[in-house]
Amino acid sequence: MGLDSFWHWIILLIVVLVIFGTGKLAKMGPDLGNAVRGFKKAMQGDEEEDEAKRKAQEQLRADPPPSESTASKARDTSETK
């Protein structure tokens, strides 16, 4: 009696329906879907957090704050005009 027999699967399905009932089986599907969806969201959350940190670091490197010498040079040239 292997798992490849059609009648074996039918009997197994009937036993599962008797033990769990159709109500519990109907609730299992959405619960399993929500669990998988939550897992995927958690996995993507880590990647999004890493991406945000990386972008913040790039912005800090790309846009350094203006130094005092360039600010004073800009004021000097505007005052002489």
DASULFEN-V692032 format. One record per helix or strand of 3 or more residues. SS is the DSSP state (H for helix, E for strand). FROM is the first residue (numbers start at 1). TO is the last residue. Records with the same first field share a line. If there is no record, write none. Layout:
# DASULFEN-V692032
SS=FROM-TO  FROM-TO
This chain:
# DASULFEN-V692032
H=6-62  68-80
